[in-house]
Amino acid sequence: FHFYAYDCQPDSSGGYATLVKRLKAVAAIMDKYPFVKGAIINEVGMLDCAPEDENPICVTGSGKFPAVSANDYACPSNEQLPDGLATFVRNVIELVAAARTSDGREVVKAFSWFNQDRDGGTYNLKLFNPDGSINKVGEAYMEACSKWRSR
């Protein structure tokens, strides 16, 4: 499945809760059908629009934190994301790493960040700076993935 939170507000917009709900649903399927090996979350990111409950159609820039207001078009530091998108990456991967079936199997088998800049209504989700160096979000992604895989 794909997973996106909205408007740099993953708590108040229900983003984290939605992810946990989906992970629990996959775990339930895996418990019922043990031949199911897990989920592939192949597109993860943050949409630059108001949450669905405010506007069911994503209108880019319609939220509290429009990408055009930030120099790098990414999420700014705010109450819910003290380190911007780096906080979001860490928190999402922590939720993914913690997801288990009732018998202890990992729910998520693969995870991919949507490494694009304002494509499809997203913020700048790139993991690299324009000069090719790894940015703060990329560092958080590598750190969180390494931590997950070393459990």
LOSE-62246 format. One record per atom (N, C-alpha, C): residue number from 1; residue in one letter; z, y negated, x. Coordinates in Angstrom, 2 decimals. Atoms other than C-alpha are relative to their C-alpha. Example, Ala and Ser with C-alpha at 12.3 -4.5 7.8 and 13.67 -1.06 7.14 Angstrom:
BEGIN
+-----+---+---------+---------+---------+
:   k : r :       w :       v :       u :
+-----+---+---------+---------+---------+
:   1 : A :    0.00 :    1.19 :    0.89 :
:   1 : A :    7.80 :    4.50 :   12.30 :
:   1 : A :    0.00 :   -1.20 :    0.90 :
:   2 : S :   -0.06 :    1.19 :   -0.82 :
:   2 : S :    7.14 :    1.06 :   13.67 :
:   2 : S :    0.73 :   -1.09 :   -0.77 :
+-----+---+---------+---------+---------+
This chain:
BEGIN
+-----+---+---------+---------+---------+
:   k : r :       w :       v :       u :
+-----+---+---------+---------+---------+
:   1 : F :    0.00 :    1.18 :    0.82 :
:   1 : F :    0.00 :    0.00 :    0.00 :
:   1 : F :    0.00 :   -1.25 :    0.86 :
:   2 : H :   -0.09 :    1.30 :   -0.65 :
:   2 : H :   -0.17 :   -3.68 :    0.89 :
:   2 : H :    1.31 :   -0.64 :   -0.43 :
:   3 : F :   -1.20 :    0.74 :    0.37 :
:   3 : F :    2.85 :   -5.96 :    0.92 :
:   3 : F :   -0.10 :   -1.43 :    0.51 :
:   4 : Y :   -0.06 :    1.42 :   -0.35 :
:   4 : Y :    2.97 :   -9.74 :    0.87 :
:   4 : Y :    1.16 :   -0.65 :   -0.72 :
:   5 : A :   -0.99 :    0.87 :    0.62 :
:   5 : A :    5.81 :  -12.15 :    0.23 :
:   5 : A :   -0.69 :   -1.35 :   -0.21 :
:   6 : Y :    0.60 :    1.27 :    0.38 :
:   6 : Y :    5.22 :  -15.70 :   -1.00 :
:   6 : Y :    0.74 :   -1.20 :    0.57 :
:   7 : D :   -0.48 :    1.36 :   -0.23 :
:   7 : D :    5.68 :  -19.25 :    0.20 :
:   7 : D :    1.16 :   -0.10 :    0.98 :
:   8 : C :   -1.06 :    0.03 :   -1.02 :
:   8 : C :    7.93 :  -18.54 :    3.21 :
:   8 : C :    1.39 :    0.11 :   -0.60 :
:   9 : Q :   -1.27 :   -0.17 :    0.71 :
:   9 : Q :   10.67 :  -17.60 :    0.74 :
:   9 : Q :    0.16 :    1.46 :   -0.45 :
:  10 : P :   -0.03 :   -1.42 :    0.38 :
:  10 : P :   11.00 :  -13.79 :    0.86 :
:  10 : P :    1.21 :    0.43 :   -0.80 :
:  11 : D :   -1.17 :   -0.35 :    0.81 :
:  11 : D :   14.47 :  -13.76 :   -0.67 :
:  11 : D :   -0.16 :   -0.51 :   -1.43 :
:  12 : S :    0.02 :    0.59 :    1.34 :
:  12 : S :   14.16 :  -16.16 :   -3.60 :
:  12 : S :   -1.26 :    0.36 :   -0.79 :
:  13 : S :    1.23 :   -0.40 :    0.70 :
:  13 : S :   10.58 :  -15.10 :   -4.40 :
:  13 : S :   -0.01 :    1.49 :   -0.33 :
:  14 : G :   -0.09 :   -1.43 :    0.30 :
:  14 : G :   11.68 :  -11.45 :   -4.59 :
:  14 : G :   -0.79 :    0.89 :    0.93 :
:  15 : G :    0.82 :   -0.78 :   -0.92 :
:  15 : G :    9.59 :  -10.33 :   -1.65 :
:  15 : G :    0.71 :    1.21 :    0.59 :
:  16 : Y :   -0.73 :   -1.13 :   -0.59 :
:  16 : Y :   12.20 :   -8.21 :    0.10 :
:  16 : Y :    0.37 :    1.02 :   -1.07 :
:  17 : A :   -0.37 :   -0.92 :    1.10 :
:  17 : A :   13.36 :   -6.75 :   -3.23 :
:  17 : A :   -1.21 :    0.83 :   -0.44 :
:  18 : T :    1.22 :   -0.73 :    0.37 :
:  18 : T :    9.77 :   -5.81 :   -4.08 :
:  18 : T :   -0.31 :    1.09 :    1.02 :
:  19 : L :    0.26 :   -1.00 :   -1.04 :
:  19 : L :    9.34 :   -4.05 :   -0.74 :
:  19 : L :    0.98 :    1.17 :   -0.12 :
:  20 : V :   -1.00 :   -1.06 :    0.14 :
:  20 : V :   12.58 :   -2.10 :   -1.17 :
:  20 : V :   -0.32 :    0.88 :   -1.21 :
:  21 : K :    0.36 :   -0.75 :    1.21 :
:  21 : K :   11.52 :   -1.09 :   -4.69 :
:  21 : K :   -1.18 :    0.94 :    0.28 :
:  22 : R :    1.16 :   -0.85 :   -0.32 :
:  22 : R :    8.17 :    0.21 :   -3.39 :
:  22 : R :    0.39 :    1.13 :    0.94 :
:  23 : L :   -0.44 :   -1.04 :   -0.93 :
:  23 : L :    9.84 :    2.08 :   -0.53 :
:  23 : L :    0.80 :    1.09 :   -0.72 :
:  24 : K :   -0.76 :   -0.98 :    0.78 :
:  24 : K :   12.25 :    3.73 :   -2.96 :
:  24 : K :   -0.91 :    0.84 :   -0.89 :
:  25 : A :    0.96 :   -0.74 :    0.83 :
:  25 : A :    9.33 :    4.71 :   -5.21 :
:  25 : A :   -0.72 :    1.06 :    0.84 :
:  26 : V :    0.64 :   -0.97 :   -0.88 :
:  26 : V :    7.58 :    6.38 :   -2.27 :
:  26 : V :    0.98 :    1.11 :    0.35 :
:  27 : A :   -1.02 :   -1.01 :   -0.32 :
:  27 : A :   10.82 :    8.14 :   -1.30 :
:  27 : A :    0.18 :    0.98 :   -1.17 :
:  28 : A :   -0.14 :   -0.86 :    1.18 :
:  28 : A :   11.12 :    9.46 :   -4.86 :
:  28 : A :   -1.17 :    0.98 :   -0.12 :
:  29 : I :    1.19 :   -0.88 :    0.02 :
:  29 : I :    7.57 :   10.84 :   -4.71 :
:  29 : I :    0.13 :    1.07 :    1.08 :
:  30 : M :   -0.17 :   -0.96 :   -1.10 :
:  30 : M :    8.32 :   12.45 :   -1.35 :
:  30 : M :    1.07 :    1.03 :   -0.32 :
:  31 : D :   -1.05 :   -0.94 :    0.41 :
:  31 : D :   11.52 :   14.00 :   -2.76 :
:  31 : D :   -0.54 :    1.00 :   -1.01 :
:  32 : K :    0.54 :   -0.88 :    1.05 :
:  32 : K :    9.66 :   15.40 :   -5.76 :
:  32 : K :   -1.10 :    0.92 :    0.53 :
:  33 : Y :    1.14 :   -0.75 :   -0.56 :
:  33 : Y :    6.61 :   16.53 :   -3.76 :
:  33 : Y :    0.13 :    0.02 :    1.53 :
:  34 : P :   -0.28 :   -0.03 :   -1.44 :
:  34 : P :    7.74 :   17.52 :   -0.24 :
:  34 : P :   -1.24 :    0.04 :    0.90 :
:  35 : F :    1.23 :    0.00 :   -0.81 :
:  35 : F :    4.12 :   17.94 :    0.92 :
:  35 : F :   -0.51 :   -1.41 :    0.27 :
:  36 : V :    0.38 :    1.40 :   -0.27 :
:  36 : V :    3.72 :   14.13 :    0.71 :
:  36 : V :    0.79 :   -0.43 :    1.23 :
:  37 : K :   -0.62 :    0.29 :   -1.29 :
:  37 : K :    4.43 :   12.97 :    4.25 :
:  37 : K :    0.49 :   -1.43 :    0.16 :
:  38 : G :   -0.49 :    1.37 :   -0.11 :
:  38 : G :    4.96 :    9.24 :    3.67 :
:  38 : G :   -1.06 :   -1.02 :   -0.35 :
:  39 : A :    0.86 :    1.13 :    0.36 :
:  39 : A :    3.44 :    5.83 :    3.11 :
:  39 : A :   -0.64 :   -0.63 :    1.23 :
:  40 : I :    0.67 :    0.84 :   -0.98 :
:  40 : I :    0.96 :    3.81 :    5.10 :
:  40 : I :   -0.03 :   -1.39 :   -0.60 :
:  41 : I :    0.02 :    1.40 :    0.46 :
:  41 : I :    1.59 :    0.10 :    4.68 :
:  41 : I :   -0.99 :   -0.70 :    0.93 :
:  42 : N :    1.09 :    0.40 :   -0.90 :
:  42 : N :   -1.70 :   -1.17 :    6.01 :
:  42 : N :   -0.36 :   -1.48 :   -0.06 :
:  43 : E :    0.25 :    1.44 :    0.02 :
:  43 : E :   -1.51 :   -4.89 :    5.27 :
:  43 : E :    1.29 :   -0.68 :   -0.41 :
:  44 : V :   -1.28 :    0.67 :    0.25 :
:  44 : V :    1.68 :   -6.94 :    5.54 :
:  44 : V :   -0.12 :   -1.44 :    0.46 :
:  45 : G :    0.05 :    1.40 :   -0.40 :
:  45 : G :    2.03 :  -10.71 :    5.58 :
:  45 : G :    0.67 :   -0.91 :   -1.00 :
:  46 : M :   -0.59 :    1.03 :    0.85 :
:  46 : M :    2.95 :  -13.93 :    3.82 :
:  46 : M :   -1.13 :   -0.83 :   -0.61 :
:  47 : L :    1.02 :    0.79 :    0.70 :
:  47 : L :    0.82 :  -15.67 :    1.18 :
:  47 : L :    0.44 :   -1.45 :   -0.14 :
:  48 : D :   -0.21 :    1.45 :    0.07 :
:  48 : D :    0.53 :  -19.46 :    1.20 :
:  48 : D :   -0.21 :   -0.50 :   -1.42 :
:  49 : C :    0.09 :    0.44 :    1.39 :
:  49 : C :    1.09 :  -19.94 :   -2.52 :
:  49 : C :    1.34 :    0.23 :   -0.68 :
:  50 : A :   -1.23 :   -0.17 :    0.77 :
:  50 : A :    3.79 :  -20.16 :   -5.13 :
:  50 : A :    0.15 :    1.46 :   -0.39 :
:  51 : P :   -0.23 :   -1.38 :    0.41 :
:  51 : P :    5.40 :  -16.86 :   -6.13 :
:  51 : P :   -0.70 :    0.33 :   -1.32 :
:  52 : E :    0.71 :   -0.46 :    1.20 :
:  52 : E :    3.70 :  -14.79 :   -8.85 :
:  52 : E :    0.69 :   -0.42 :   -1.29 :
:  53 : D :   -0.69 :    0.36 :    1.24 :
:  53 : D :    6.41 :  -15.60 :  -11.38 :
:  53 : D :   -0.20 :   -1.47 :   -0.37 :
:  54 : E :    0.30 :    1.41 :    0.27 :
:  54 : E :    5.53 :  -19.31 :  -11.04 :
:  54 : E :   -1.47 :   -0.22 :   -0.32 :
:  55 : N :    1.43 :    0.12 :    0.20 :
:  55 : N :    1.77 :  -18.85 :  -10.93 :
:  55 : N :   -0.64 :    1.35 :    0.32 :
:  56 : P :    0.52 :   -1.35 :   -0.26 :
:  56 : P :    0.12 :  -15.41 :  -11.36 :
:  56 : P :   -1.26 :    0.04 :    0.86 :
:  57 : I :    1.18 :    0.06 :   -0.86 :
:  57 : I :   -2.97 :  -16.55 :   -9.47 :
:  57 : I :    0.37 :   -0.80 :    1.25 :
:  58 : C :   -0.35 :    0.66 :   -1.26 :
:  58 : C :   -2.46 :  -17.41 :   -5.80 :
:  58 : C :   -0.93 :   -1.18 :    0.26 :
:  59 : V :    0.74 :    1.22 :   -0.32 :
:  59 : V :   -3.58 :  -21.00 :   -5.31 :
:  59 : V :    0.53 :   -0.47 :    1.34 :
:  60 : T :   -0.41 :    0.33 :   -1.35 :
:  60 : T :   -3.46 :  -21.69 :   -1.59 :
:  60 : T :    0.62 :   -1.39 :    0.07 :
:  61 : G :   -0.69 :    1.27 :   -0.19 :
:  61 : G :   -0.98 :  -24.41 :   -0.67 :
:  61 : G :    0.82 :   -0.46 :   -1.19 :
:  62 : S :   -0.68 :    0.41 :    1.24 :
:  62 : S :    0.69 :  -24.43 :   -4.10 :
:  62 : S :    1.52 :    0.15 :    0.03 :
:  63 : G :   -1.44 :   -0.23 :   -0.06 :
:  63 : G :    4.19 :  -23.54 :   -2.93 :
:  63 : G :    0.78 :   -1.13 :    0.63 :
:  64 : K :   -0.91 :    0.97 :   -0.60 :
:  64 : K :    7.13 :  -25.37 :   -1.41 :
:  64 : K :   -0.34 :   -0.28 :    1.46 :
:  65 : F :    0.30 :    0.11 :   -1.44 :
:  65 : F :    5.92 :  -24.76 :    2.17 :
:  65 : F :   -1.49 :    0.22 :    0.27 :
:  66 : P :    1.44 :   -0.21 :   -0.23 :
:  66 : P :    2.11 :  -25.25 :    2.29 :
:  66 : P :   -0.34 :    0.08 :    1.49 :
:  67 : A :    0.38 :   -0.21 :   -1.41 :
:  67 : A :    0.50 :  -24.05 :    5.53 :
:  67 : A :   -0.51 :   -1.28 :    0.65 :
:  68 : V :    0.57 :    1.23 :   -0.58 :
:  68 : V :   -1.29 :  -27.38 :    6.00 :
:  68 : V :    1.07 :   -0.97 :    0.46 :
:  69 : S :   -1.09 :    0.88 :   -0.41 :
:  69 : S :    2.12 :  -29.02 :    6.47 :
:  69 : S :    0.56 :    0.36 :    1.38 :
:  70 : A :   -0.49 :   -0.45 :   -1.31 :
:  70 : A :    2.79 :  -27.06 :    9.68 :
:  70 : A :   -1.10 :   -0.12 :    1.04 :
:  71 : N :    0.99 :    0.15 :   -1.08 :
:  71 : N :    1.07 :  -27.72 :   13.00 :
:  71 : N :   -0.77 :    1.28 :    0.28 :
:  72 : D :    0.65 :   -1.28 :   -0.30 :
:  72 : D :    0.34 :  -24.01 :   13.49 :
:  72 : D :   -0.41 :    0.75 :   -1.27 :
:  73 : Y :    0.35 :   -0.59 :    1.30 :
:  73 : Y :   -0.26 :  -23.29 :    9.76 :
:  73 : Y :    0.83 :    1.24 :   -0.33 :
:  74 : A :   -0.88 :   -1.14 :    0.25 :
:  74 : A :    2.60 :  -20.78 :    9.82 :
:  74 : A :    1.22 :   -0.46 :   -0.79 :
:  75 : C :   -1.23 :    0.34 :    0.71 :
:  75 : C :    5.93 :  -20.66 :    8.00 :
:  75 : C :    0.92 :   -0.81 :    0.90 :
:  76 : P :   -0.98 :    0.76 :   -0.79 :
:  76 : P :    8.37 :  -23.30 :    9.17 :
:  76 : P :    1.35 :    0.70 :   -0.02 :
:  77 : S :   -1.38 :   -0.46 :    0.07 :
:  77 : S :   11.96 :  -22.53 :    9.97 :
:  77 : S :    0.59 :   -0.57 :   -1.29 :
:  78 : N :   -0.65 :    0.45 :    1.23 :
:  78 : N :   13.88 :  -22.72 :    6.70 :
:  78 : N :    1.23 :    0.86 :   -0.23 :
:  79 : E :   -1.24 :   -0.72 :    0.28 :
:  79 : E :   17.04 :  -21.37 :    5.09 :
:  79 : E :   -0.21 :    1.51 :   -0.03 :
:  80 : Q :    0.26 :   -1.44 :    0.10 :
:  80 : Q :   15.44 :  -17.97 :    4.41 :
:  80 : Q :   -0.65 :    0.58 :    1.24 :
:  81 : L :    0.68 :   -0.45 :   -1.22 :
:  81 : L :   13.45 :  -17.78 :    7.65 :
:  81 : L :    0.39 :   -0.93 :    1.15 :
:  82 : P :   -0.46 :    0.90 :   -1.05 :
:  82 : P :   15.50 :  -19.45 :   10.41 :
:  82 : P :   -0.92 :   -0.07 :    1.22 :
:  83 : D :    0.92 :   -0.04 :   -1.14 :
:  83 : D :   12.94 :  -18.39 :   13.02 :
:  83 : D :   -1.44 :    0.14 :   -0.52 :
:  84 : G :    1.34 :   -0.06 :    0.58 :
:  84 : G :    9.89 :  -18.76 :   10.75 :
:  84 : G :   -0.45 :    1.42 :   -0.27 :
:  85 : L :    0.54 :   -1.33 :    0.27 :
:  85 : L :    7.61 :  -15.74 :   10.39 :
:  85 : L :    0.60 :    1.09 :    0.89 :
:  86 : A :   -0.65 :   -0.99 :   -0.87 :
:  86 : A :    9.39 :  -14.04 :   13.31 :
:  86 : A :    1.19 :    0.64 :   -0.74 :
:  87 : T :   -1.11 :   -0.53 :    0.80 :
:  87 : T :   12.42 :  -13.66 :   11.01 :
:  87 : T :   -0.53 :    0.98 :   -1.04 :
:  88 : F :    0.59 :   -0.85 :    1.03 :
:  88 : F :   10.22 :  -12.20 :    8.27 :
:  88 : F :   -0.43 :    1.34 :    0.60 :
:  89 : V :    0.46 :   -1.23 :   -0.66 :
:  89 : V :    8.65 :   -9.66 :   10.65 :
:  89 : V :    1.18 :    0.90 :    0.31 :
:  90 : R :   -1.18 :   -0.80 :   -0.35 :
:  90 : R :   12.04 :   -8.52 :   11.92 :
:  90 : R :    0.63 :    0.63 :   -1.25 :
:  91 : N :   -0.65 :   -0.50 :    1.21 :
:  91 : N :   13.49 :   -8.19 :    8.42 :
:  91 : N :   -0.82 :    1.07 :   -0.70 :
:  92 : V :    0.86 :   -0.98 :    0.67 :
:  92 : V :   10.50 :   -6.34 :    6.96 :
:  92 : V :    0.01 :    1.32 :    0.76 :
:  93 : I :    0.03 :   -1.24 :   -0.78 :
:  93 : I :   10.35 :   -3.84 :    9.80 :
:  93 : I :    1.36 :    0.69 :   -0.03 :
:  94 : E :   -1.33 :   -0.61 :    0.15 :
:  94 : E :   14.11 :   -3.29 :    9.54 :
:  94 : E :    0.10 :    0.75 :   -1.33 :
:  95 : L :    0.00 :   -0.68 :    1.30 :
:  95 : L :   13.69 :   -2.45 :    5.83 :
:  95 : L :   -0.86 :    1.27 :    0.05 :
:  96 : V :    0.91 :   -1.15 :   -0.14 :
:  96 : V :   10.78 :   -0.13 :    6.65 :
:  96 : V :    0.67 :    1.11 :    0.81 :
:  97 : A :   -0.65 :   -0.99 :   -0.87 :
:  97 : A :   12.74 :    1.61 :    9.43 :
:  97 : A :    1.16 :    0.69 :   -0.70 :
:  98 : A :   -1.17 :   -0.56 :    0.68 :
:  98 : A :   15.74 :    2.16 :    7.16 :
:  98 : A :   -0.38 :    0.91 :   -1.18 :
:  99 : A :    0.41 :   -0.77 :    1.20 :
:  99 : A :   13.73 :    3.73 :    4.31 :
:  99 : A :   -0.08 :    1.50 :    0.32 :
: 100 : R :   -0.07 :   -1.45 :   -0.21 :
: 100 : R :   14.49 :    7.45 :    4.06 :
: 100 : R :    0.00 :    0.72 :   -1.34 :
: 101 : T :   -0.10 :   -0.86 :    1.18 :
: 101 : T :   14.15 :   10.27 :    1.58 :
: 101 : T :    1.44 :    0.52 :   -0.10 :
: 102 : S :   -1.36 :   -0.53 :    0.18 :
: 102 : S :   17.24 :   12.04 :    0.24 :
: 102 : S :    0.36 :    1.03 :    1.08 :
: 103 : D :   -0.28 :   -0.96 :   -1.07 :
: 103 : D :   16.86 :   14.66 :    2.99 :
: 103 : D :   -0.20 :   -0.60 :    1.40 :
: 104 : G :    0.02 :    0.69 :   -1.28 :
: 104 : G :   16.50 :   12.04 :    5.75 :
: 104 : G :   -1.34 :   -0.26 :    0.64 :
: 105 : R :    1.32 :    0.26 :   -0.59 :
: 105 : R :   12.74 :   11.91 :    6.33 :
: 105 : R :   -0.36 :   -1.48 :   -0.09 :
: 106 : E :    0.50 :    1.38 :    0.03 :
: 106 : E :   11.15 :    8.58 :    7.23 :
: 106 : E :   -1.02 :   -0.16 :   -1.11 :
: 107 : V :    0.93 :    0.26 :    1.10 :
: 107 : V :    9.30 :    7.07 :    4.28 :
: 107 : V :   -1.31 :   -0.57 :    0.51 :
: 108 : V :    1.20 :    0.68 :   -0.49 :
: 108 : V :    6.84 :    4.94 :    6.27 :
: 108 : V :   -0.51 :    0.68 :    1.26 :
: 109 : K :    0.64 :   -0.67 :   -1.14 :
: 109 : K :    4.42 :    6.65 :    8.64 :
: 109 : K :   -0.82 :   -0.95 :    0.85 :
: 110 : A :    0.79 :    0.98 :   -0.75 :
: 110 : A :    2.35 :    3.61 :    9.64 :
: 110 : A :    0.18 :   -1.37 :   -0.65 :
: 111 : F :   -0.25 :    1.36 :    0.44 :
: 111 : F :    2.70 :   -0.16 :    9.38 :
: 111 : F :   -0.93 :   -0.93 :    0.77 :
: 112 : S :    0.92 :    0.94 :   -0.66 :
: 112 : S :    0.14 :   -2.90 :   10.11 :
: 112 : S :    0.19 :   -1.41 :   -0.53 :
: 113 : W :   -0.11 :    1.42 :    0.31 :
: 113 : W :    0.66 :   -6.65 :   10.16 :
: 113 : W :   -1.41 :   -0.56 :   -0.21 :
: 114 : F :    1.30 :    0.63 :    0.28 :
: 114 : F :   -2.21 :   -8.74 :    8.72 :
: 114 : F :   -0.21 :   -1.14 :    0.99 :
: 115 : N :    0.11 :    0.89 :   -1.15 :
: 115 : N :   -3.08 :  -10.47 :   12.01 :
: 115 : N :   -1.19 :   -0.96 :   -0.16 :
: 116 : Q :    1.09 :    0.95 :    0.25 :
: 116 : Q :   -5.28 :  -13.24 :   10.58 :
: 116 : Q :    0.58 :   -1.40 :   -0.20 :
: 117 : D :   -0.40 :    1.40 :    0.16 :
: 117 : D :   -5.15 :  -17.03 :   10.36 :
: 117 : D :   -0.58 :   -0.55 :   -1.30 :
: 118 : R :    0.36 :    0.59 :    1.29 :
: 118 : R :   -5.25 :  -18.33 :    6.77 :
: 118 : R :   -1.18 :    0.71 :   -0.67 :
: 119 : D :    1.05 :   -0.79 :    0.62 :
: 119 : D :   -7.53 :  -15.55 :    5.57 :
: 119 : D :    0.55 :    0.61 :   -1.29 :
: 120 : G :   -0.44 :   -0.58 :    1.27 :
: 120 : G :   -7.25 :  -14.51 :    1.93 :
: 120 : G :    1.24 :   -0.64 :   -0.57 :
: 121 : G :   -1.15 :    0.71 :    0.55 :
: 121 : G :   -4.65 :  -17.13 :    1.10 :
: 121 : G :    1.28 :    0.15 :    0.80 :
: 122 : T :   -1.19 :   -0.18 :   -0.83 :
: 122 : T :   -2.27 :  -16.31 :    3.95 :
: 122 : T :    0.29 :   -1.24 :    0.84 :
: 123 : Y :   -0.33 :    0.96 :   -1.07 :
: 123 : Y :   -0.49 :  -18.48 :    6.47 :
: 123 : Y :   -0.70 :    0.48 :    1.26 :
: 124 : N :    0.47 :   -0.49 :   -1.29 :
: 124 : N :   -1.46 :  -18.21 :   10.12 :
: 124 : N :    0.93 :    1.16 :    0.39 :
: 125 : L :   -0.79 :   -1.20 :   -0.28 :
: 125 : L :   -0.25 :  -14.65 :   10.72 :
: 125 : L :   -0.32 :    0.60 :    1.38 :
: 126 : K :    0.40 :   -0.50 :   -1.32 :
: 126 : K :   -1.72 :  -14.28 :   14.22 :
: 126 : K :    1.22 :    0.32 :    0.86 :
: 127 : L :   -1.04 :   -0.42 :   -0.93 :
: 127 : L :    0.40 :  -12.50 :   16.82 :
: 127 : L :   -0.20 :   -0.57 :    1.40 :
: 128 : F :    0.35 :    0.57 :   -1.30 :
: 128 : F :   -1.29 :  -14.32 :   19.70 :
: 128 : F :   -0.31 :   -1.48 :   -0.13 :
: 129 : N :    0.40 :    1.40 :   -0.08 :
: 129 : N :   -1.72 :  -17.94 :   20.70 :
: 129 : N :   -1.49 :   -0.09 :    0.29 :
: 130 : P :    1.43 :    0.12 :   -0.30 :
: 130 : P :   -5.26 :  -19.30 :   21.07 :
: 130 : P :   -0.38 :    0.34 :    1.45 :
: 131 : D :    0.29 :   -0.31 :   -1.40 :
: 131 : D :   -4.99 :  -18.82 :   24.87 :
: 131 : D :    0.16 :    1.48 :    0.33 :
: 132 : G :   -0.15 :   -1.44 :   -0.20 :
: 132 : G :   -4.33 :  -15.09 :   24.39 :
: 132 : G :    1.42 :    0.45 :    0.28 :
: 133 : S :   -1.39 :   -0.38 :   -0.24 :
: 133 : S :   -0.62 :  -15.18 :   25.14 :
: 133 : S :    0.65 :    0.41 :   -1.33 :
: 134 : I :   -0.70 :   -0.49 :    1.19 :
: 134 : I :    1.77 :  -13.50 :   22.72 :
: 134 : I :    0.89 :   -1.12 :   -0.53 :
: 135 : N :   -0.83 :    1.06 :    0.58 :
: 135 : N :    3.41 :  -15.93 :   20.30 :
: 135 : N :    1.34 :    0.57 :   -0.48 :
: 136 : K :   -1.33 :   -0.38 :    0.45 :
: 136 : K :    6.90 :  -15.82 :   18.76 :
: 136 : K :   -0.05 :    1.12 :   -1.05 :
: 137 : V :    0.14 :   -1.04 :    1.02 :
: 137 : V :    5.73 :  -13.70 :   15.81 :
: 137 : V :   -0.41 :    1.32 :    0.67 :
: 138 : G :    0.41 :   -1.18 :   -0.73 :
: 138 : G :    4.00 :  -11.27 :   18.18 :
: 138 : G :    1.15 :    0.64 :    0.77 :
: 139 : E :   -1.18 :   -0.51 :   -0.71 :
: 139 : E :    7.16 :  -10.96 :   20.26 :
: 139 : E :    0.93 :    0.72 :   -0.97 :
: 140 : A :   -0.88 :   -0.61 :    1.01 :
: 140 : A :    9.19 :  -10.25 :   17.11 :
: 140 : A :   -0.58 :    1.32 :   -0.48 :
: 141 : Y :    0.68 :   -1.22 :    0.47 :
: 141 : Y :    6.62 :   -7.66 :   15.97 :
: 141 : Y :    0.18 :    1.13 :    1.02 :
: 142 : M :   -0.15 :   -1.03 :   -1.04 :
: 142 : M :    6.69 :   -5.80 :   19.29 :
: 142 : M :    1.44 :    0.47 :    0.12 :
: 143 : E :   -1.42 :   -0.34 :   -0.12 :
: 143 : E :   10.48 :   -5.93 :   19.50 :
: 143 : E :    0.46 :    0.86 :   -1.18 :
: 144 : A :   -0.43 :   -0.74 :    1.19 :
: 144 : A :   11.01 :   -4.74 :   15.92 :
: 144 : A :   -0.64 :    1.39 :   -0.05 :
: 145 : C :    0.66 :   -1.31 :    0.01 :
: 145 : C :    8.44 :   -1.94 :   16.20 :
: 145 : C :    0.59 :    0.92 :    1.05 :
: 146 : S :   -0.62 :   -0.81 :   -1.07 :
: 146 : S :    9.92 :   -0.74 :   19.50 :
: 146 : S :    1.37 :    0.50 :   -0.43 :
: 147 : K :   -1.33 :   -0.38 :    0.48 :
: 147 : K :   13.39 :   -0.72 :   17.96 :
: 147 : K :   -0.11 :    1.10 :   -1.06 :
: 148 : W :    0.22 :   -0.99 :    1.06 :
: 148 : W :   12.12 :    1.21 :   14.93 :
: 148 : W :   -0.36 :    1.35 :    0.60 :
: 149 : R :    0.48 :   -1.26 :   -0.55 :
: 149 : R :   10.33 :    3.85 :   17.00 :
: 149 : R :    1.00 :    0.65 :    0.96 :
: 150 : S :   -0.97 :   -0.59 :   -0.93 :
: 150 : S :   13.27 :    4.33 :   19.39 :
: 150 : S :    1.23 :    0.55 :   -0.72 :
: 151 : R :   -1.15 :   -0.53 :    0.76 :
: 151 : R :   15.65 :    5.36 :   16.58 :
: 151 : R :    0.05 :    1.51 :    0.05 :
+-----+---+---------+---------+---------+
